[in-house]
Amino acid sequence: SLAELTERVTKLLPPQVRLAGMALAAGGNEPVVRFTVVGNSEEAVEKFLINLEDSSYFRHVAIINQGFEQEGSAGGPVRIACTAQYQGARRN
């Protein structure tokens, strides 16, 4: 269900990263999820990607867009969009 998917993704987010968007598309037997996340740093967003790849609920993680919003010398938020095949439907 969408509620289970959202809960699983939320558990993978480090404290410095927030989920900005999520879309689910049918992809044969394995639905494809598109995530947009925003983090305080590149390292925080990278930690989310590692958590996603290490999760048994997702596979074939791919970054499709990445952006940096510079705010002064300290830098700014990092935004990425990625896709992954969701295995949760098959595991239940």
C-alpha positions as CSV (number, residue, x, y, z in Angstrom):
1,S,0.0,0.0,0.0
2,L,1.0,3.6,-0.4
3,A,1.0,4.1,3.4
4,E,3.5,1.2,3.8
5,L,5.7,2.5,1.0
6,T,5.8,6.0,2.6
7,E,6.6,4.6,6.0
8,R,9.5,2.5,4.6
9,V,10.9,5.5,2.7
10,T,10.6,7.8,5.8
11,K,12.6,5.3,7.9
12,L,15.5,5.5,5.3
13,L,15.8,9.3,5.5
14,P,18.6,10.7,7.6
15,P,17.6,13.6,10.0
16,Q,19.1,16.2,7.6
17,V,17.0,15.0,4.6
18,R,13.4,15.5,3.8
19,L,11.1,13.8,1.2
20,A,10.0,16.6,-1.2
21,G,8.0,14.3,-3.5
22,M,7.2,10.7,-4.3
23,A,5.4,9.1,-7.3
24,L,4.5,5.5,-8.0
25,A,4.2,4.1,-11.5
26,A,3.3,0.6,-12.5
27,G,6.3,-1.2,-14.0
28,G,5.2,-4.7,-14.7
29,N,5.4,-6.9,-11.6
30,E,7.6,-4.4,-9.8
31,P,6.4,-0.8,-9.5
32,V,8.8,2.0,-10.0
33,V,9.0,4.8,-7.4
34,R,10.4,8.2,-8.1
35,F,11.7,10.2,-5.1
36,T,12.7,13.8,-4.8
37,V,14.6,14.6,-1.6
38,V,16.2,17.7,-0.3
39,G,19.1,17.6,2.2
40,N,21.3,20.1,4.0
41,S,24.4,18.6,2.4
42,E,25.6,16.3,-0.3
43,E,26.7,13.8,2.4
44,A,23.2,13.7,3.9
45,V,21.6,13.0,0.5
46,E,24.3,10.4,-0.3
47,K,23.4,8.6,3.0
48,F,19.8,8.4,1.9
49,L,20.9,6.8,-1.4
50,I,23.0,4.3,0.5
51,N,20.1,3.5,2.8
52,L,17.9,3.0,-0.2
53,E,20.3,0.7,-2.0
54,D,20.9,-1.3,1.2
55,S,17.2,-1.7,1.8
56,S,15.7,-5.1,0.8
57,Y,12.5,-3.3,-0.4
58,F,14.2,-1.4,-3.2
59,R,16.5,-2.2,-6.1
60,H,17.9,-0.6,-9.2
61,V,18.3,2.8,-7.6
62,A,19.2,5.5,-10.2
63,I,19.8,9.2,-9.9
64,I,17.9,11.1,-12.6
65,N,18.5,14.7,-11.6
66,Q,20.7,16.5,-9.1
67,G,20.9,20.1,-8.1
68,F,22.8,22.4,-5.7
69,E,21.2,25.6,-4.5
70,Q,24.1,27.9,-3.5
71,E,23.4,30.4,-0.7
72,G,26.4,32.5,0.1
73,S,29.7,30.9,1.0
74,A,28.2,28.2,3.2
75,G,26.4,26.5,0.3
76,G,22.8,25.5,0.3
77,P,20.4,22.6,0.1
78,V,21.0,19.7,-2.2
79,R,18.1,18.3,-4.2
80,I,18.0,15.0,-6.1
81,A,15.5,13.0,-8.0
82,C,15.9,9.2,-8.2
83,T,14.0,6.1,-9.1
84,A,14.0,2.6,-7.7
85,Q,12.0,-0.6,-8.2
86,Y,9.8,-1.3,-5.2
87,Q,10.0,-4.9,-3.9
88,G,7.6,-4.4,-1.0
89,A,4.5,-5.6,-3.0
90,R,6.2,-8.9,-3.8
91,R,7.5,-9.4,-0.2
92,N,4.1,-9.2,1.5
